[in-house]
Amino acid sequence: MNEMYNMGLSIHSLGVVALLGVVFLNIFILMQVKDLQKYKRNMSIMLMPLSSMVLGTVIFTGIVLMAAKHLHFTLPNIAMIIFSVLLIILEAKRSKTLKYINPKKERALEAYKGYGLKLLYIEFAVIVIISLWMWML
């Protein structure tokens, strides 16, 4: 049983690293974007589903690991649940803002870039902070 739990922790850690990579990819693409329409299309087809899938993988493996420990809630587990909900909220805010932004308005892309990058930096910081905390335990 212990080997399965350790393997689950490894998979969970790889998922967190993948999530960091996806957030970094989002930051990089948003910094490089020049056309709002192309970015909106790219987000809806590739980046948002990728972000959701990787975040879902991390959350699912976390749930399985908690079930393996008989749903024993500890401070780190509660913190991870709160941070997971925070990441979901930040992604929803970012995608909702992008959905309703008017591409015909002047400087709409620059306004969204500032807002989107701020949210992505917060997501990146949250993931790094919780990861460092958990890996130090």
Secondary structure, 3 states (H helix, E strand, C coil): CHHHHHHHHHHHHHHHHHHHHHHHHHHHHHHHCCCHHHHHHHHHHHHHHHHHHHHHHHHHHHHHHHHHCCCCCCHHHHHHHHHHHHHHHHHHHHHHHHHHCCCCCCCHHHHHHHHHHHHHHHHHHHHHHHHHHHHHC
